[in-house]
Amino acid sequence: MAKDRKQPPRNANTSTLKEAIDGMFKSYRLEAKYREKEIIASWEGLMGKPIANRTRRMFFRDRKLFIELTSAPLKQELSLSKSKILIMLAERFGQDTVEDIVFL
């Protein structure tokens, strides 16, 4: 017969794994860096495969997202849609993550 196992009650000092990781990010000031890496990793999902295939590299500097593209017409098209992209990034990752986008 299997014994009915009960979980011990939580005391005031325990926290969930998410709370512990969030606390670590805050104490080491890694939140912004994590969000930057998350944006770069999810670029294909946000913009689609055709745009991701024409993206050479991406990096952040002073809350500005720099995107190097291999196609001049795509660079022009994305430059015209920059405000829409900024709104999309702000909705998904927070208002203070990306201040501006520079297409190279």
Secondary structure, DSSP 8 states (H G I E B T S, - for coil): -----------TT---HHHHHHHHHHHTT-HHHHHHHHHHHTHHHHH-HHHHHTEEEEEEETTEEEEEES-HHHHHHHHHTHHHHHHHHHHHH-TTS-SEEEE-
